[in-house]
Amino acid sequence: MQVRQKIQRLLEQLSKGIYEREEIIRLSLLAAVAGESIFLLGPPGVAKSLIARRLKFAFRDGKSFEYLMNKFSTPDEIFGPVSIKKLKDEDRYERLTENYLPGANVVFLDEIWKAGPSIQNALLTVLNERIYRNGETEVKVNVKLIIGASNELPPTGEGLDALWDRFLIRTTINEIRQSGNFISMILSSEDVYRDTVEAENKITQQEYLAWSSAIDQVQVPQEVVNVIQMIRLKLEEYDAKNDPPFRIYDRRWKKIIRLLRTAAFLNGRQKVDLMDCFLIAYCLWSHPEQIAPAKEIVAETIRRHGYTLAVNLTALRKEIDQFEQEVKQETKIPNPTFAEELYVVNRQYVEVRGIENHFEGKYLKLNEFEKLGIEEYSTVGVYDENEKLTYRVKARKGKSEHQIEFIYNSQSIILPLKTHKVEKVNYLYKKPHPLVEKYWDQHVKELIDYIDGKREELLNHAPGELQQTRENLFVDSHLAAIVEANHRETLNALSALKLAVEKIQFYYKNI
């Protein structure tokens, strides 16, 4: 059975009879295969412990351990009692761990922040390295998943930062929202704690180890690397302006990469894709108010930069712009000339020379003059230096440029408008030298070959990859629209840049 098919069936059977917990079960199984831990933030009575008990059924011969922490909890209750026999006969301080945390596959620790320092310190190595120090011996434990839970975040100033950082995936869990699911849940008499996973779908220890090696071989393509770099930059920008900040450090980024590799592998792929990147949002927040910004930063980065950075659009645009400037500088020779233009006062008046001999005032509104024809007369206003209307008169444009003809006392009066000389730059065009044109042709070929190559890459792997985006086992299918939009925009941008290169060549070829 293929890995993806097995995981899909496993998720379906783990979720059977549980309402509105599919996402958390998916994330928990993903964390288990990746060798990571998950933290659930939510009130009591919302099936947090049930999820842990269900997850043990994902593994052949799976064992679970759960404990509700309080300030009086002792290491004996979590890691097992001290062996009196070994202490007496061999003078060795060792715990009997078989039926406690070190002997389990799936661990659920409720109200984890209430644990004392001695428990916290022992948990650190189990969470990070899957190692438990039993007396003088370091034991490699077979814990696949640790689920921590609480209705609150770790209190500040109590040295819990290191323990909190060990939980790579963090999510919230609340009561059932949909009324139909709520009614089905309270009326159901089904035993939700029973094993619903068929034997063939359970993960064996041999499979788990083989998968772990295969996960490390999963490729991380350039578009994913670019997205992660941009997310990191966006988080730094957010931290500079907001409190509390995200503050994601190197170890967490490395763990995020392996989580993405695990998601790709369990989806039956040998390469991480952009859809997997939506999982990053679960690994960023430390406070509930950061959940929405984290999702927004990840989604917006994928939408704007997914494939765009991989094909290096920004650098490509810059290179084409520089090429266009080079061609124009070589082929366009500036030829400055001077022309008479109307002198405009206060951006709206033109001055009529000699008009003061006939009317009070000397200005016309520019827009009224421009509307005049050369055949029919229209009424225009005459204004003084204070822009006050002094007279209204019939007028039309003169037969010569920059002239106006008035009708006054049944007589035609033709007067010039005030002008000034303005420098204008016209261009003369010259054909490039054959050697230069040959060099440009080569540059055009290189640019078009690069653009066509990138388009072919996107088009060739797009059908399969974009189809898979809607079939991701760990990410909601509606998010595929974001990946598809960026793919489409990138293809359109490449087409536009190719057209720009072709226009440059057409220009210098046809001078």
C-alpha positions in Angstrom: 0.0 0.0 0.0 1.3 3.4 -0.9 2.2 5.8 2.0 -0.3 8.4 1.0 -3.1 5.9 0.7 -2.3 4.4 4.0 -2.1 7.8 5.8 -5.4 8.9 4.2 -7.2 5.8 5.5 -5.5 6.1 8.8 -6.7 9.7 9.3 -10.3 8.7 8.3 -10.4 5.9 10.8 -8.8 8.0 13.6 -11.4 10.7 13.1 -14.4 8.3 13.1 -17.0 9.3 15.6 -15.1 12.5 16.6 -16.6 15.8 15.5 -14.8 18.9 14.4 -11.4 17.5 15.5 -10.1 16.4 12.1 -7.6 19.2 11.8 -6.1 18.5 15.2 -5.9 14.8 14.5 -4.2 15.5 11.1 -1.6 17.8 12.8 -1.0 15.4 15.7 -0.3 12.5 13.3 2.0 14.7 11.2 3.8 15.7 14.4 4.1 12.1 15.5 5.7 11.0 12.2 8.0 14.0 12.1 9.1 13.2 15.7 7.8 16.5 17.0 5.3 17.6 19.7 2.0 19.5 19.6 0.4 21.9 22.1 -3.4 22.3 22.4 -4.7 25.5 24.0 -8.3 25.1 25.1 -10.8 24.7 28.0 -11.4 21.5 29.8 -13.8 19.0 28.3 -13.1 19.5 24.6 -11.6 16.0 23.9 -8.0 16.9 24.3 -7.2 13.6 26.1 -9.4 11.7 23.7 -7.2 12.8 20.8 -4.2 11.4 22.5 -5.9 8.1 23.2 -7.0 7.9 19.6 -3.5 8.6 18.3 -2.0 5.6 20.0 -4.1 3.4 17.7 -2.2 4.8 14.8 0.8 2.6 15.8 1.1 -1.1 15.9 1.3 -2.1 19.6 0.8 1.6 20.5 0.8 2.6 24.2 -0.4 5.9 25.6 0.4 7.7 28.9 -1.6 10.6 30.2 -1.4 12.7 33.3 -3.0 15.8 34.7 -0.3 17.9 36.2 -0.5 19.9 39.4 2.0 21.7 41.5 2.3 18.6 43.7 3.1 16.2 40.9 6.3 14.2 41.4 8.7 12.6 38.9 7.6 9.2 40.2 4.1 9.8 38.9 5.4 10.7 35.4 8.6 8.7 34.9 7.9 5.7 37.2 8.9 4.8 40.8 12.4 4.1 41.8 13.4 0.4 41.7 13.9 -0.5 45.4 15.4 -3.8 44.3 18.2 -2.2 42.2 18.7 0.5 44.8 19.1 -2.2 47.5 21.0 -4.9 45.6 23.0 -2.9 43.1 23.1 0.5 44.7 21.7 1.9 41.5 19.1 4.7 41.3 16.8 3.7 38.4 13.1 4.1 37.7 10.7 1.4 36.6 9.5 3.2 33.4 7.5 0.5 31.6 4.0 1.8 32.3 4.9 5.5 32.5 6.0 8.2 30.1 9.3 6.6 28.9 7.5 3.4 28.0 4.7 5.0 26.0 4.4 5.9 22.3 1.9 8.7 22.7 1.9 10.9 25.7 -0.7 13.4 26.9 0.3 15.9 29.6 -2.6 18.1 30.7 -2.0 21.4 32.5 1.6 20.9 31.6 2.7 24.3 32.9 1.9 23.3 36.5 4.8 20.7 36.4 7.6 21.3 38.9 11.2 22.1 37.8 12.4 18.5 38.2 9.7 17.2 35.8 10.3 20.1 33.4 14.0 19.4 33.1 13.5 15.7 32.4 10.8 16.6 29.8 13.2 18.8 27.9 15.5 16.0 26.6 12.5 13.7 26.0 10.8 16.5 23.9 13.8 17.5 21.9 16.0 14.3 21.6 13.6 11.5 22.7 16.1 10.7 25.4 15.3 10.0 29.1 18.1 10.0 31.7 17.3 7.1 34.0 19.7 7.3 36.8 23.2 7.2 35.3 21.9 5.8 31.9 20.6 7.7 29.0 17.7 5.8 27.4 16.4 6.3 23.9 12.7 6.3 24.4 10.2 5.2 21.7 7.9 8.2 22.3 6.4 9.2 18.9 4.3 12.1 20.1 3.9 14.3 23.1 0.7 16.3 23.3 0.8 19.1 25.8 -2.4 20.9 26.8 -3.6 23.7 29.0 -6.3 26.3 29.1 -3.6 29.0 29.5 -0.2 29.8 28.1 3.0 29.3 30.1 3.3 32.2 32.7 6.2 34.5 32.1 9.2 34.7 34.4 9.0 31.1 35.6 11.6 29.6 33.3 9.2 27.8 31.0 10.4 29.3 27.7 12.6 26.3 26.8 9.8 23.9 27.5 7.3 26.0 25.5 9.7 26.2 22.6 9.9 22.4 22.3 6.3 22.3 21.1 6.7 22.9 17.4 3.0 22.8 16.4 0.6 24.9 18.4 -3.1 25.2 17.9 -6.3 26.0 19.7 -9.2 23.6 20.5 -12.7 24.7 21.4 -16.2 23.3 21.9 -18.1 21.9 18.9 -19.5 24.8 16.9 -22.0 23.4 14.4 -25.3 22.5 16.0 -25.7 19.4 13.9 -22.4 18.0 15.1 -23.2 19.0 18.6 -26.5 17.1 18.6 -24.9 14.1 17.0 -22.2 14.1 19.7 -24.5 14.3 22.7 -26.9 11.7 21.3 -24.2 9.2 20.3 -23.8 6.1 22.4 -20.7 5.0 20.5 -17.6 4.2 22.5 -15.2 6.9 21.3 -12.3 5.3 23.1 -12.4 2.1 21.1 -9.8 1.2 18.4 -11.3 2.2 15.0 -8.1 1.6 13.0 -7.8 -1.5 10.9 -4.6 -3.5 11.5 -3.3 -3.0 8.0 -3.4 0.8 8.4 -1.4 0.9 11.6 2.1 2.2 11.4 4.7 -0.4 12.3 8.0 0.4 14.0 9.9 -0.8 10.8 7.8 1.6 8.7 8.3 4.4 11.1 12.1 4.1 11.0 12.1 3.7 7.2 9.9 6.7 6.8 12.2 8.8 9.0 15.1 8.1 6.7 13.1 8.7 3.6 11.8 12.1 5.0 15.3 13.4 5.2 15.7 12.8 1.5 12.7 14.9 0.4 13.7 17.9 -1.7 13.0 21.5 -0.7 12.7 23.4 -4.0 13.7 27.0 -4.5 10.2 28.4 -4.4 9.8 27.0 -0.9 13.1 28.3 0.3 12.3 31.7 -1.1 8.9 31.7 0.7 10.5 30.8 4.0 13.1 33.6 3.6 10.3 36.1 2.9 8.2 34.9 5.8 11.3 35.3 8.1 11.7 38.9 6.7 8.0 39.7 7.2 8.2 38.4 10.8 11.2 40.7 11.5 9.2 43.6 10.1 6.2 42.7 12.3 8.4 42.3 15.4 9.8 45.8 14.9 6.3 47.4 15.1 4.3 45.0 17.3 4.3 43.6 20.8 4.5 40.8 21.6 6.9 39.8 18.9 7.2 36.4 17.2 10.9 35.8 17.7 11.5 32.6 15.8 15.0 31.2 16.2 17.2 28.9 14.2 16.3 25.6 15.8 12.6 26.1 15.2 13.2 27.0 11.5 15.2 23.8 11.1 12.4 21.8 12.7 9.8 23.5 10.4 11.7 22.4 7.4 11.6 18.7 8.5 7.9 19.1 9.3 7.3 20.3 5.7 9.4 17.4 4.4 7.3 15.0 6.5 4.0 16.5 5.1 5.3 16.1 1.5 6.4 12.5 2.1 3.1 11.5 3.7 1.4 13.0 0.7 3.3 10.7 -1.5 5.7 13.4 -2.9 9.5 13.6 -3.0 9.4 17.4 -3.0 7.9 20.0 -0.7 5.4 22.2 -2.4 3.9 25.6 -1.7 0.7 24.1 -0.2 2.8 22.5 2.5 4.1 25.9 3.5 0.7 26.8 5.0 1.6 24.5 7.9 4.3 27.1 8.9 1.6 29.3 10.5 1.0 26.6 13.2 4.7 26.9 14.2 5.0 30.7 14.6 2.7 32.0 17.2 3.4 32.3 21.0 0.3 34.3 21.9 -3.3 33.8 20.6 -3.4 37.3 19.2 -0.5 36.3 16.9 -2.5 33.4 15.3 -4.3 35.6 12.7 -1.2 37.7 11.8 0.8 34.4 11.4 -1.8 33.0 9.0 -2.0 36.3 7.1 1.8 36.6 6.7 2.2 33.0 5.5 -0.8 33.3 3.0 0.2 36.7 1.7 3.8 35.6 1.2 2.7 32.5 -0.8 0.3 34.6 -2.9 2.8 37.3 -3.8 6.1 35.4 -3.9 5.4 31.7 -4.3 6.7 31.1 -7.8 7.5 34.7 -8.5 10.8 34.6 -6.6 11.8 31.2 -8.0 11.8 32.6 -11.6 13.5 35.8 -10.4 11.0 38.2 -11.8 12.3 41.3 -10.1 15.8 40.8 -11.5 14.5 39.9 -14.9 12.4 43.1 -15.1 15.4 45.1 -14.1 17.6 43.5 -16.7 15.0 44.1 -19.5 14.6 47.7 -18.4 18.4 48.2 -18.5 18.5 46.6 -21.9 15.7 48.9 -23.2 17.6 52.0 -21.9 20.8 50.8 -23.6 19.0 50.3 -26.9 17.4 53.8 -26.7 20.6 55.5 -25.8 22.4 54.0 -28.7 19.6 54.7 -31.3 18.0 57.9 -30.2 19.8 61.2 -30.7 18.3 64.2 -28.8 17.7 67.2 -31.1 16.7 70.2 -29.0 14.5 72.9 -30.7 12.7 76.0 -29.6 9.0 76.7 -30.1 6.6 79.5 -29.4 4.0 78.5 -26.8 1.3 80.5 -25.0 2.3 82.2 -21.8 -0.1 81.0 -19.1 -0.7 83.0 -16.0 -1.6 81.2 -12.8 -2.2 78.1 -14.9 -5.5 79.3 -16.3 -5.2 82.7 -18.1 -3.6 83.9 -21.3 -2.7 87.5 -22.0 -4.0 89.4 -25.1 -1.6 92.0 -26.2 -3.1 95.4 -27.1 -6.5 94.5 -25.7 -6.3 97.3 -23.2 -6.9 99.8 -26.1 -10.4 98.4 -26.4 -11.5 96.8 -23.1 -10.7 97.0 -19.5 -8.6 94.0 -18.5 -6.2 91.9 -20.6 -6.7 88.2 -19.8 -8.8 85.4 -21.2 -9.3 82.0 -19.6 -7.2 79.4 -21.3 -9.9 76.8 -21.5 -12.3 79.3 -23.1 -9.7 80.2 -25.7 -9.0 76.5 -26.5 -12.8 75.9 -27.1 -13.0 78.7 -29.7 -13.3 77.7 -33.3 -11.9 79.5 -36.4 -15.3 79.9 -38.1 -18.1 80.5 -35.5 -18.0 83.2 -32.9 -18.5 82.4 -29.2 -18.7 84.5 -26.1 -15.6 84.8 -23.9 -14.9 86.8 -20.8 -12.1 89.4 -20.4 -10.5 89.6 -16.9 -8.2 92.2 -15.2 -5.1 91.5 -13.2 -7.1 90.7 -10.1 -8.9 87.9 -12.1 -12.1 89.9 -12.0 -14.5 89.6 -15.0 -14.7 93.0 -16.8 -16.3 92.4 -20.1 -17.9 89.7 -22.2 -17.3 89.7 -26.0 -17.8 87.7 -29.1 -14.6 86.1 -30.4 -13.0 83.3 -32.4 -9.5 82.1 -33.0 -7.4 84.0 -35.6 -6.3 82.5 -38.8 -2.7 82.6 -37.6 -1.5 80.6 -34.5 -1.7 82.4 -31.2 -4.2 85.1 -32.4 -7.7 85.9 -31.4 -10.4 87.9 -33.3 -12.9 90.0 -31.4 -16.1 91.7 -32.7 -16.4 95.1 -31.1 -18.8 97.8 -32.2 -19.5 95.7 -35.3 -15.8 95.8 -36.1 -13.3 92.9 -36.3 -10.2 93.3 -34.0 -7.4 90.8 -34.4 -4.9 90.7 -31.6 -1.9 88.5 -30.7 -1.6 86.4 -27.5 1.5 86.7 -25.4 3.9 83.8 -26.0 7.3 82.7 -24.9 10.0 80.4 -26.3 10.1 76.8 -24.9 12.8 74.3 -25.6 11.6 71.0 -26.9 13.6 67.9 -27.5 12.9 65.9 -30.6 14.8 62.8 -31.4 16.6 61.6 -34.5 16.9 57.8 -34.9 20.0 56.0 -36.2 20.3 52.4 -37.0 22.8 50.5 -34.7 26.1 49.3 -35.9 25.9 45.7 -37.3 28.2 44.4 -34.4 26.0 46.1 -31.8 22.9 44.7 -33.4 24.4 41.2 -33.4 25.2 41.6 -29.7 21.6 42.8 -29.0 20.2 39.8 -30.9 22.2 37.4 -28.7 20.9 39.2 -25.6 17.3 38.9 -26.9 17.8 35.2 -27.5 19.2 34.6 -24.0 16.4 36.5 -22.4 13.7 34.8 -24.4 15.3 31.4 -23.8 15.3 32.0 -20.1 11.7 33.2 -20.0 10.6 30.2 -22.2 12.5 27.8 -19.9 10.9 29.2 -16.8 7.4 29.1 -18.4 8.0 25.5 -19.5 9.1 24.5 -15.9 5.9 26.0 -14.5 3.7 24.5 -17.2 5.2 21.1 -17.1 5.0 20.5 -13.3 1.9 22.6 -12.9 -0.9 20.1 -13.8 0.3 17.5 -11.4 1.5 19.9 -8.7 -1.6 22.1 -8.8 -3.9 19.1 -8.8 -2.1 17.8 -5.6 -2.6 21.1 -3.9 -6.3 20.3 -3.5 -5.5 16.8 -2.2 -3.1 17.8 0.6 -3.8 15.6 3.6 -2.8 18.2 6.1 -3.9 21.6 4.6 -7.4 22.7 3.8 -8.1 22.5 0.1 -9.6 26.1 -0.2 -6.0 27.4 0.4 -5.1 26.0 -3.0 -6.6 29.0 -4.7 -3.8 31.1 -3.3 -1.1 28.9 -4.8 -3.0 28.7 -8.1 -3.4 32.5 -8.2 0.4 33.1 -7.8 1.1 30.4 -10.4 -1.2 32.1 -12.9 0.2 35.6 -12.1 3.7 34.4 -12.6 2.9 32.8 -16.0 1.2 36.1 -17.1 4.2 38.1 -15.9 6.6 36.0 -17.9 4.4 36.3 -21.0 4.4 40.1 -20.6 8.2 40.3 -20.1 8.7 38.1 -23.3 6.5 40.6 -25.2 8.5 43.5 -23.8 11.8 41.9 -25.1 10.2 41.2 -28.5 9.1 44.9 -28.7 12.6 46.1 -28.0 14.0 43.9 -30.8 11.2 45.0 -33.2 12.1 48.7 -32.4 15.8 48.5 -33.2 15.3 46.2 -36.2 12.9 48.6 -37.9 14.7 51.9 -37.5 
